[in-house]
Amino acid sequence: MLATQKQQQWVTDWLAKRYRVAGDAADMFVSTAYITAHEIKLDPLLILAVMAIESGLNPFAESPVGAQGLMQVMSKIHHARFQDLGGVKAALNPAANIRVGSLILKDYVTRGGSVKEGLKTYVGAAAFDNDSGYGSRVLAEYARLKQVAIGKKVPVHTRVVAVTVPKPEPVTAQSEELASL
């Protein structure tokens, strides 16, 4: 199902505010995600959630291990997928990165049998017991994007619950006496 222009605009505006990205850039990322998702039959909001968590919508992001672009694609591993798009240098081209990252994500979801398993493989944690919360972060962003897409007012800043760690009591002569009893 193709989204209405209004739904796509809500998603674009929310992502631009949340990730402090220029509106035109956010519009291009969202449009490309929607077009790609339609072509490969994957939810565009899932693609956008992965982009958000992977790179914070920074098309020039690069990880210490060499993952690049919006979807943090390992171009050295997936170089063949970039061949028709201009080679591995295209990994920093937003449209090529979204296309290749989306195809990889779709493959992993299909192979894993679920979005959760696909995300675990996408982040490189398939061989491990857990993915260090990656899947939960993507799925939480995906849920927020679904709400935005239906017109709900979703805060651009998610509330972080602070954990209070009690300060240790200062050591005094009296506390040392009590400890020795």
Secondary structure as UniProt FT lines:
FT   HELIX           5..19
FT   HELIX           23..40
FT   HELIX           44..55
FT   TURN            56..57
FT   TURN            59..60
FT   TURN            64..65
FT   STRAND          67..68
FT   TURN            69..72
FT   STRAND          73..74
FT   TURN            75..77
FT   HELIX           79..82
FT   HELIX           83..85
FT   HELIX           88..92
FT   HELIX           94..112
FT   HELIX           115..122
FT   TURN            123..124
FT   TURN            126..127
FT   TURN            132..133
FT   HELIX           134..149
FT   TURN            150..151
FT   HELIX           173..179
//
